[in-house]
Amino acid sequence: MTATHDNRRIALWLLACCALVFIMVVLGGVTRLTRSGLSIVEWDPIMGAIPPLSAPQWEATFDKYKQTPEYQKVNTGMSLSEFKSIFWVEYAHRLFGRSIGLAFLLPFLYFLLKGSIKRPLVPKLVIMFVLGGLQGALGWYMVRSGLVDEPRVSAYRLTAHLALAVVIYSYIFWTALGLLFPAEAKAGARGLRRFGIAATGLIFAMILSGGFVAGNKAGFAFNTFPLMNGRFAPEGLYALQPWWTNLFENIATVQFNHRLIAYLPARDPGVLVRRATLRPAEPRALRLARAARDAGDPGRARHRHPPLHRAGPARGGAPGRSARAPHPRTLRQPRPAARLAFTAKQRRKMDRINRISQD
C-alpha cells in the first residue's frame, strides 16, 4: 500500500514543519548561550511581534529590563546598545516561534478547505497546533521564573520546555511517516517495534537529563572527559536531602546521570539496524549516534565557544534522534530470502577464513 498524492503533500508539509522545529531548537540554544532569554520581560503573542521602533520605545523597553534581577545582579551598567544585542536574539526566537504557527496554520486551513485531509487525521493536526500554542505559553512560564529573585530560569521549567519541543517534533514526525509509509506502519514486527520504542524512550530520557544539566549549569562544573575530576563517579552524588532532589538539583549527580545515559543510545541504533535487516550495523548510524553522544563533551571543555554547545541540542535532540536509528513505524521482519542470502554470505566468509588459516 502506497501513500496517496494528498497524503504525500501533507507529509512533506509536516516534515517541513519538523525542520522549522529543528531550527527553533537551535535558536533556543543560541538564546540561552548568549544570555538573551530574559531580555524581553513581557509576553504579548500578537502585539509582541512588533519590536521597539523609536528611541523613546527603546528607552521604555530598556527601563523595564533594568527592573529585573538579571540587570541588577549580572548586567549592571549595561548600555542601550548592549541591551539591543541580546534583545534581538530573544526577539528572533519568539518571532520564529510565531512564524512556525503560521507555517502550520495556513497550509492546514488550505488542505482542510480543499478536502485533502481525511477525517481521522484532522484531530491529530489540531492537537499539533494546540501543542504549539502551549509551547509558547510554557516558554513564557519558564521566562517568568527568571524575573523574580534569581537571574536564571527554573531548571524544571527549562526541561519541561525542552521536553514539549521534543514531543511536538516526534508527534509531527511520526504522523508524517504514517502518511508516507501506511503499509509499514501496520506491518512492523512487534518485537522490533518494542525495541525501537524502548530505544526512543531511552534517548528521550537522555535529552531530559541534558535539560537539567543546562538548567543547573552543571556542564561547567566537570569539564573533563571521560572522568569527572579524576573519578568515574564524583563525590557528593547524594549530598542533598531528600535523596530524589539530587537527580534534578545536584550538579554532580545531574551531569553524571547525563553522561551515563548518553552511552547507551550509542549502541542501540546499531543493534536495531542489525536486528531489522540481519546485516552488520550501518556505519552511518553508528557514527551519528556516537557523534551525538560526544557533542556535549568538547562543549564543556570549551564553554567559551558557543558553536560547540549548539551541537548538543541539534545533534543529540529529537532531530538528531530521527536521523540516528530506523523509526519504529518503518520496522518490519526481513523476508526469508534476506535471511538465506545473509546466511550464505556468512558461510562464504567463514570458508575463506578457514582456508587462510589452513594455508
Secondary structure, 3 states (H helix, E strand, C coil): CCCCHHHHHHHHHHHHHHHHHHHHHHHHHHHHHCCCCCCCCCCCCCHHHCCCCCHHHHHHHHHHHHCCHHHHHCCCCCCHHHHHHHHHHHHHHHHHHHHHHHHHHHHHHHHHHHCCCCCCHHHHHHHHHHHHHHHHHHHHHHHHCCCCCCCCCCHHHHHHHHHHHHHHHHHHHHHHHHHHCHHHHHHCCHHHHHHHHHHHHHHHHHHHHHHHHHHCCHHHCCCCCCCECCECCCCCCCCCCCHHHHHHHCHHHHHHHHHHHHHCCCCHHHHHHHHHHCCCCCHHHHHHHHHHHHCHHHHHHCCCCHHHHHHHHHHHCHHHHHHHCCCHHHCCCCCHHHHHHHHHHHHHHHHHHHHHHHC
